Amino acid sequence: MASYNKVILIGNLTRDPELRYTPSQTAVVDFGMAVNRRWKTPDGADRSEACFVDCTMFGKRAEVINKFFRKGSAIFVEGRLTYDAWTSQDGSKRSKLKVTVENFEFVGSAGNSQGQRAAGPGRREAAPSEEQPMDDFDQTPPDAPHDEIPF
């Protein structure tokens, strides 16, 4: 039987990233995301809910997340679900699903409050300007005909 484990999320960090290193000096960053869903009920009322997801990323890109993202920053992540199980201090068995991030993208422009970080002690510098903002991903390409896209 075939298996497939892929997660794609766009949301905002719920806390500052936490960077640590394994004994072999591999960077590991943990962060939380909130992914919001909005809809209208049949009677026209606006409704919304948030899904909170714990995420972990390894390697050099983990250091990039720690450097450029803070609580409230928008992020696009791709990864896989990972099952985490442990025994709590009171002896009960605990478990949760989390996302092991394999790739991420900056969302938004470097000039907005979620992508720009002020330099200085305890602050982050601006996100790389070569990253393309994801706000415009659903717009028609500039070289496409304006009346119809033939396919």
Contacts in CASP RR format, 6 or more apart in sequence:
PFRMAT RR
TARGET T0000
AUTHOR 0000-0000-0000
METHOD contacts of the structure
MODEL  1
MASYNKVILIGNLTRDPELRYTPSQTAVVDFGMAVNRRWKTPDGADRSEA
CFVDCTMFGKRAEVINKFFRKGSAIFVEGRLTYDAWTSQDGSKRSKLKVT
VENFEFVGSAGNSQGQRAAGPGRREAAPSEEQPMDDFDQTPPDAPHDEIP
F
5 80 0 8 1.000
5 81 0 8 1.000
6 78 0 8 1.000
6 79 0 8 1.000
6 80 0 8 1.000
7 77 0 8 1.000
7 78 0 8 1.000
7 79 0 8 1.000
7 80 0 8 1.000
7 81 0 8 1.000
7 99 0 8 1.000
8 76 0 8 1.000
8 77 0 8 1.000
8 78 0 8 1.000
8 79 0 8 1.000
9 33 0 8 1.000
9 35 0 8 1.000
9 53 0 8 1.000
9 76 0 8 1.000
9 77 0 8 1.000
9 99 0 8 1.000
10 35 0 8 1.000
10 74 0 8 1.000
10 75 0 8 1.000
10 76 0 8 1.000
10 77 0 8 1.000
10 107 0 8 1.000
10 134 0 8 1.000
11 33 0 8 1.000
11 34 0 8 1.000
11 35 0 8 1.000
11 36 0 8 1.000
11 74 0 8 1.000
11 75 0 8 1.000
11 76 0 8 1.000
11 107 0 8 1.000
12 33 0 8 1.000
12 34 0 8 1.000
12 72 0 8 1.000
12 73 0 8 1.000
12 74 0 8 1.000
12 75 0 8 1.000
12 114 0 8 1.000
13 31 0 8 1.000
13 32 0 8 1.000
13 33 0 8 1.000
13 69 0 8 1.000
13 70 0 8 1.000
13 71 0 8 1.000
13 72 0 8 1.000
13 73 0 8 1.000
13 75 0 8 1.000
14 31 0 8 1.000
14 32 0 8 1.000
14 33 0 8 1.000
14 34 0 8 1.000
14 52 0 8 1.000
14 71 0 8 1.000
14 72 0 8 1.000
15 31 0 8 1.000
15 32 0 8 1.000
15 71 0 8 1.000
16 31 0 8 1.000
16 70 0 8 1.000
16 71 0 8 1.000
17 29 0 8 1.000
17 30 0 8 1.000
17 31 0 8 1.000
17 65 0 8 1.000
17 66 0 8 1.000
17 69 0 8 1.000
17 70 0 8 1.000
18 29 0 8 1.000
18 30 0 8 1.000
18 31 0 8 1.000
19 27 0 8 1.000
19 28 0 8 1.000
19 29 0 8 1.000
19 62 0 8 1.000
19 63 0 8 1.000
19 66 0 8 1.000
20 27 0 8 1.000
20 28 0 8 1.000
20 29 0 8 1.000
20 30 0 8 1.000
21 27 0 8 1.000
21 28 0 8 1.000
22 28 0 8 1.000
26 58 0 8 1.000
26 59 0 8 1.000
27 58 0 8 1.000
27 59 0 8 1.000
27 60 0 8 1.000
27 62 0 8 1.000
27 63 0 8 1.000
27 66 0 8 1.000
28 56 0 8 1.000
28 57 0 8 1.000
28 58 0 8 1.000
28 59 0 8 1.000
28 62 0 8 1.000
29 56 0 8 1.000
29 57 0 8 1.000
29 62 0 8 1.000
29 63 0 8 1.000
29 65 0 8 1.000
29 66 0 8 1.000
30 54 0 8 1.000
30 55 0 8 1.000
30 56 0 8 1.000
31 54 0 8 1.000
31 55 0 8 1.000
31 65 0 8 1.000
31 69 0 8 1.000
32 52 0 8 1.000
32 53 0 8 1.000
32 54 0 8 1.000
32 55 0 8 1.000
33 52 0 8 1.000
33 53 0 8 1.000
33 55 0 8 1.000
33 75 0 8 1.000
33 77 0 8 1.000
33 99 0 8 1.000
34 50 0 8 1.000
34 51 0 8 1.000
34 52 0 8 1.000
34 53 0 8 1.000
35 50 0 8 1.000
35 51 0 8 1.000
35 53 0 8 1.000
36 48 0 8 1.000
36 49 0 8 1.000
36 50 0 8 1.000
36 51 0 8 1.000
37 48 0 8 1.000
37 49 0 8 1.000
37 50 0 8 1.000
37 51 0 8 1.000
38 46 0 8 1.000
38 47 0 8 1.000
38 48 0 8 1.000
39 46 0 8 1.000
39 47 0 8 1.000
39 48 0 8 1.000
40 46 0 8 1.000
40 47 0 8 1.000
41 47 0 8 1.000
53 98 0 8 1.000
53 99 0 8 1.000
54 96 0 8 1.000
54 98 0 8 1.000
54 99 0 8 1.000
55 77 0 8 1.000
55 98 0 8 1.000
55 99 0 8 1.000
55 100 0 8 1.000
55 101 0 8 1.000
56 82 0 8 1.000
56 98 0 8 1.000
56 99 0 8 1.000
56 100 0 8 1.000
56 101 0 8 1.000
57 65 0 8 1.000
57 100 0 8 1.000
57 101 0 8 1.000
57 102 0 8 1.000
57 104 0 8 1.000
58 100 0 8 1.000
61 103 0 8 1.000
61 104 0 8 1.000
65 75 0 8 1.000
65 104 0 8 1.000
67 124 0 8 1.000
68 106 0 8 1.000
68 115 0 8 1.000
68 117 0 8 1.000
68 124 0 8 1.000
68 127 0 8 1.000
68 128 0 8 1.000
69 75 0 8 1.000
70 117 0 8 1.000
70 124 0 8 1.000
72 114 0 8 1.000
73 114 0 8 1.000
73 115 0 8 1.000
74 107 0 8 1.000
74 108 0 8 1.000
74 114 0 8 1.000
74 115 0 8 1.000
75 104 0 8 1.000
75 105 0 8 1.000
75 106 0 8 1.000
75 107 0 8 1.000
76 104 0 8 1.000
76 105 0 8 1.000
76 106 0 8 1.000
76 107 0 8 1.000
76 134 0 8 1.000
77 99 0 8 1.000
77 101 0 8 1.000
77 103 0 8 1.000
77 104 0 8 1.000
78 101 0 8 1.000
78 102 0 8 1.000
78 103 0 8 1.000
78 104 0 8 1.000
79 99 0 8 1.000
79 100 0 8 1.000
79 101 0 8 1.000
79 102 0 8 1.000
79 103 0 8 1.000
80 99 0 8 1.000
80 100 0 8 1.000
80 102 0 8 1.000
81 97 0 8 1.000
81 98 0 8 1.000
81 99 0 8 1.000
81 100 0 8 1.000
82 97 0 8 1.000
82 98 0 8 1.000
82 99 0 8 1.000
82 100 0 8 1.000
83 95 0 8 1.000
83 96 0 8 1.000
83 97 0 8 1.000
84 95 0 8 1.000
84 96 0 8 1.000
84 97 0 8 1.000
84 98 0 8 1.000
85 93 0 8 1.000
85 94 0 8 1.000
85 95 0 8 1.000
86 93 0 8 1.000
86 94 0 8 1.000
86 95 0 8 1.000
87 93 0 8 1.000
87 94 0 8 1.000
88 94 0 8 1.000
105 131 0 8 1.000
105 134 0 8 1.000
106 115 0 8 1.000
106 127 0 8 1.000
106 128 0 8 1.000
106 131 0 8 1.000
106 133 0 8 1.000
106 134 0 8 1.000
107 114 0 8 1.000
107 133 0 8 1.000
107 134 0 8 1.000
107 135 0 8 1.000
108 114 0 8 1.000
108 115 0 8 1.000
108 133 0 8 1.000
108 134 0 8 1.000
108 135 0 8 1.000
109 115 0 8 1.000
109 133 0 8 1.000
109 135 0 8 1.000
110 116 0 8 1.000
110 126 0 8 1.000
110 127 0 8 1.000
110 128 0 8 1.000
110 129 0 8 1.000
110 131 0 8 1.000
111 126 0 8 1.000
115 126 0 8 1.000
115 127 0 8 1.000
116 126 0 8 1.000
116 127 0 8 1.000
117 123 0 8 1.000
117 124 0 8 1.000
117 125 0 8 1.000
117 126 0 8 1.000
117 127 0 8 1.000
118 124 0 8 1.000
118 125 0 8 1.000
119 125 0 8 1.000
140 146 0 8 1.000
140 149 0 8 1.000
END
